[in-house]
Amino acid sequence: MLRSQLIGVLGGRDFNELQTPEGRKSLANDMLTTVNSALEQEGEPPLLAVLFRNFVVQ
């Protein structure tokens, strides 16, 4: 379920947007919201942050 939802978040992003730090921060925030929503439905504790160690856009 998480994989599918995250693919949807990633697939909806524009290449140029992801080239900026602000765009990547926005993506991380949207990913965090998506994951925490799914975890809440399962009764699991939320994540605190999303960290990109490497970010490659093709």
DSSP file (Angstrom, degrees, kcal/mol; ACC not computed):
  #  RESIDUE AA STRUCTURE BP1 BP2  ACC     N-H-->O    O-->H-N    N-H-->O    O-->H-N    TCO  KAPPA ALPHA  PHI   PSI    X-CA   Y-CA   Z-CA
    1    1 A M     >        0   0    0      0, 0.0     4,-2.2     0, 0.0     5,-0.2   0.000 360.0 360.0 360.0 -45.5    0.0    0.0    0.0
    2    2 A L  H  >  +     0   0    0      1,-0.2     4,-2.8     2,-0.2     5,-0.2   0.923 360.0  52.4 -62.1 -43.9    2.8    2.4    0.9
    3    3 A R  H  > S+     0   0    0      1,-0.2     4,-2.3     2,-0.2    -1,-0.2   0.928 110.3  47.8 -58.6 -46.7    4.7    1.7   -2.3
    4    4 A S  H  > S+     0   0    0      1,-0.2     4,-1.7     2,-0.2    -1,-0.2   0.915 113.5  46.8 -61.7 -44.9    1.7    2.3   -4.4
    5    5 A Q  H  X S+     0   0    0     -4,-2.2     4,-1.8     1,-0.2    -1,-0.2   0.890 112.5  49.7 -67.1 -39.0    0.9    5.6   -2.7
    6    6 A L  H  X S+     0   0    0     -4,-2.8     4,-2.9     2,-0.2     5,-0.2   0.867 107.0  54.8 -69.4 -35.3    4.5    6.8   -2.8
    7    7 A I  H  X S+     0   0    0     -4,-2.3     4,-2.9    -5,-0.2    -1,-0.2   0.900 107.3  51.9 -62.1 -39.0    4.7    6.0   -6.5
    8    8 A G  H  X S+     0   0    0     -4,-1.7     4,-1.0     2,-0.2    -2,-0.2   0.904 110.9  46.7 -62.6 -41.8    1.7    8.2   -7.0
    9    9 A V  H  < S+     0   0    0     -4,-1.8     3,-0.4     2,-0.2    -2,-0.2   0.935 116.7  44.0 -65.3 -46.7    3.3   11.1   -5.1
   10   10 A L  H >< S+     0   0    0     -4,-2.9     3,-1.5     1,-0.2    -2,-0.2   0.892 110.6  54.7 -66.4 -40.3    6.6   10.7   -7.1
   11   11 A G  H 3< S+     0   0    0     -4,-2.9    -1,-0.2     1,-0.3    -2,-0.2   0.726 100.9  60.2 -67.9 -21.7    4.9   10.3  -10.4
   12   12 A G  T 3< S+     0   0    0     -4,-1.0     2,-0.3    -3,-0.4    -1,-0.3   0.373  86.1 102.4 -87.5   5.9    3.0   13.5  -10.0
   13   13 A R    <   -     0   0    0     -3,-1.5     2,-0.3    -4,-0.1     3,-0.0  -0.664  69.8-125.8 -95.8 146.4    6.1   15.6   -9.7
   14   14 A D     >  -     0   0    0     -2,-0.3     4,-1.7     1,-0.1     3,-0.2  -0.691  16.4-129.8 -87.6 139.1    7.6   17.8  -12.5
   15   15 A F  T  4 S+     0   0    0     -2,-0.3     4,-0.4     1,-0.2     3,-0.2   0.905 108.3  49.8 -53.6 -47.1   11.3   17.2  -13.4
   16   16 A N  T >4 S+     0   0    0      1,-0.2     3,-1.0     2,-0.2     4,-0.3   0.849 106.1  56.4 -65.1 -34.6   12.1   20.9  -13.1
   17   17 A E  G >4 S+     0   0    0      1,-0.2     3,-1.3    -3,-0.2     6,-0.4   0.887 103.3  54.4 -63.5 -38.7   10.5   21.2   -9.7
   18   18 A L  G 3< S+     0   0    0     -4,-1.7    -1,-0.2     1,-0.3    -2,-0.2   0.539  93.0  72.5 -76.0  -5.9   12.7   18.4   -8.3
   19   19 A Q  G <  S+     0   0    0     -3,-1.0    -1,-0.3    -4,-0.4    -2,-0.2   0.597  90.1  71.5 -81.5 -11.6   15.9   20.2   -9.4
   20   20 A T  S <> S-     0   0    0     -3,-1.3     4,-2.1    -4,-0.3     5,-0.2  -0.767  83.3-127.2-106.8 150.9   15.4   22.8   -6.6
   21   21 A P  H  > S+     0   0    0      0, 0.0     4,-2.2     0, 0.0     5,-0.2   0.872 113.1  53.8 -59.4 -36.3   15.9   22.4   -2.9
   22   22 A E  H  > S+     0   0    0      2,-0.2     4,-2.4     1,-0.2     5,-0.2   0.891 107.2  50.9 -66.5 -38.4   12.4   23.8   -2.3
   23   23 A G  H  > S+     0   0    0     -6,-0.4     4,-2.1     2,-0.2    -1,-0.2   0.894 111.3  47.2 -65.0 -40.6   10.9   21.2   -4.7
   24   24 A R  H  X S+     0   0    0     -4,-2.1     4,-2.5    -7,-0.2    -2,-0.2   0.873 111.4  51.4 -69.0 -36.3   12.6   18.3   -2.9
   25   25 A K  H  X S+     0   0    0     -4,-2.2     4,-2.3     2,-0.2    -2,-0.2   0.909 109.7  49.9 -66.0 -41.0   11.5   19.7    0.4
   26   26 A S  H  X S+     0   0    0     -4,-2.4     4,-2.4     2,-0.2    -2,-0.2   0.907 110.6  50.3 -62.3 -41.9    7.9   19.8   -0.8
   27   27 A L  H  X S+     0   0    0     -4,-2.1     4,-2.7     2,-0.2    -2,-0.2   0.930 109.7  50.3 -61.4 -46.0    8.2   16.3   -2.1
   28   28 A A  H  X S+     0   0    0     -4,-2.5     4,-2.4     1,-0.2    -2,-0.2   0.901 110.9  49.6 -60.0 -41.6    9.6   15.1    1.3
   29   29 A N  H  X S+     0   0    0     -4,-2.3     4,-2.3     2,-0.2    -1,-0.2   0.910 112.1  47.4 -64.6 -42.1    6.7   16.8    3.1
   30   30 A D  H  X S+     0   0    0     -4,-2.4     4,-2.3     2,-0.2    -2,-0.2   0.884 112.0  50.2 -66.8 -37.9    4.1   15.2    0.7
   31   31 A M  H  X S+     0   0    0     -4,-2.7     4,-2.8     2,-0.2     5,-0.2   0.914 110.3  50.4 -64.8 -42.2    5.7   11.8    1.2
   32   32 A L  H  X S+     0   0    0     -4,-2.4     4,-2.7     1,-0.2    15,-0.2   0.918 111.3  48.0 -61.8 -44.9    5.6   12.2    5.0
   33   33 A T  H  X S+     0   0    0     -4,-2.3     4,-1.9     2,-0.2    -1,-0.2   0.915 113.2  48.4 -61.1 -44.1    2.0   13.2    4.9
   34   34 A T  H  X S+     0   0    0     -4,-2.3     4,-1.8     2,-0.2    -2,-0.2   0.932 114.4  44.3 -63.8 -47.7    1.1   10.2    2.6
   35   35 A V  H  X S+     0   0    0     -4,-2.8     4,-2.8     1,-0.2     5,-0.2   0.926 113.3  50.4 -65.1 -44.9    3.0    7.7    4.7
   36   36 A N  H  X S+     0   0    0     -4,-2.7     4,-2.2    -5,-0.2    -1,-0.2   0.847 107.6  54.3 -65.5 -32.2    1.7    9.0    8.0
   37   37 A S  H  X S+     0   0    0     -4,-1.9     4,-1.6    -5,-0.2    -1,-0.2   0.925 111.7  44.6 -64.3 -43.6   -1.9    8.8    6.7
   38   38 A A  H  X S+     0   0    0     -4,-1.8     4,-1.2     2,-0.2    -2,-0.2   0.902 113.2  50.5 -67.1 -41.3   -1.4    5.2    5.8
   39   39 A L  H  <>S+     0   0    0     -4,-2.8     5,-2.8     1,-0.2     4,-0.4   0.885 106.8  55.1 -64.6 -37.9    0.3    4.4    9.1
   40   40 A E  H ><5S+     0   0    0     -4,-2.2     3,-1.2     1,-0.2    -1,-0.2   0.898 104.3  54.1 -61.4 -40.9   -2.5    6.0   11.0
   41   41 A Q  H 3<5S+     0   0    0     -4,-1.6    -1,-0.2     1,-0.3    -2,-0.2   0.813 110.7  47.1 -62.6 -30.0   -5.1    3.8    9.2
   42   42 A E  T 3<5S-     0   0    0     -4,-1.2    -1,-0.3    -3,-0.3    -2,-0.2   0.424 117.1-113.2 -92.2   0.5   -3.0    0.8   10.4
   43   43 A G  T < 5S+     0   0    0     -3,-1.2    -3,-0.2    -4,-0.4    -2,-0.1   0.746  70.9 138.6  75.5  23.5   -2.8    2.0   14.0
   44   44 A E      < -     0   0    0     -5,-2.8    -1,-0.3    -6,-0.1    -2,-0.1  -0.663  60.0 -97.3 -99.6 155.5    1.0    2.5   13.7
   45   45 A P        -     0   0    0      0, 0.0    -1,-0.1     0, 0.0     2,-0.1  -0.381  46.3-106.3 -69.6 151.4    3.0    5.5   15.1
   46   46 A P        -     0   0    0      0, 0.0     2,-0.2     0, 0.0   -10,-0.1  -0.325  26.2-112.0 -77.2 158.3    3.8    8.3   12.6
   47   47 A L        -     0   0    0    -15,-0.2     3,-0.1     1,-0.1   -11,-0.0  -0.527  16.1-146.9 -79.0 156.0    7.2    9.0   11.0
   48   48 A L        -     0   0    0      1,-0.3     2,-0.3    -2,-0.2    -1,-0.1   0.763  69.0 -10.6 -95.6 -30.0    8.9   12.2   12.1
   49   49 A A        -     0   0    0    -17,-0.0     2,-0.5     2,-0.0    -1,-0.3  -0.988  53.9-124.1-162.6 163.0   10.7   13.1    8.8
   50   50 A V        -     0   0    0     -2,-0.3     2,-0.5    -3,-0.1   -22,-0.1  -0.982  28.0-165.2-115.2 129.5   11.7   11.9    5.3
   51   51 A L        -     0   0    0     -2,-0.5     2,-0.7   -23,-0.0    -2,-0.0  -0.967  10.1-155.5-120.2 126.4   15.4   12.1    4.6
   52   52 A F        +     0   0    0     -2,-0.5     3,-0.1     1,-0.2    -2,-0.0  -0.894  12.9 177.4 -96.9 115.8   16.9   11.9    1.1
   53   53 A R  S    S+     0   0    0     -2,-0.7     2,-0.3     1,-0.4    -1,-0.2   0.876  78.8   8.9 -81.7 -40.7   20.5   10.6    1.3
   54   54 A N        -     0   0    0      2,-0.0     2,-0.4     0, 0.0    -1,-0.4  -0.985  68.4-164.7-135.4 145.5   20.9   10.6   -2.5
   55   55 A F        +     0   0    0     -2,-0.3     2,-0.5    -3,-0.1    -3,-0.0  -0.935   9.3 178.2-137.8 113.4   18.5   12.0   -5.0
   56   56 A V        -     0   0    0     -2,-0.4     2,-0.5     2,-0.0    -2,-0.0  -0.960   7.7-167.4-118.5 127.5   18.7   11.1   -8.7
   57   57 A V              0   0    0     -2,-0.5    -2,-0.0     1,-0.1   -42,-0.0  -0.965 360.0 360.0-115.2 127.1   16.3   12.4  -11.3
   58   58 A Q              0   0    0     -2,-0.5    -1,-0.1     0, 0.0   -43,-0.0   0.374 360.0 360.0-114.6 360.0   16.4   10.8  -14.7
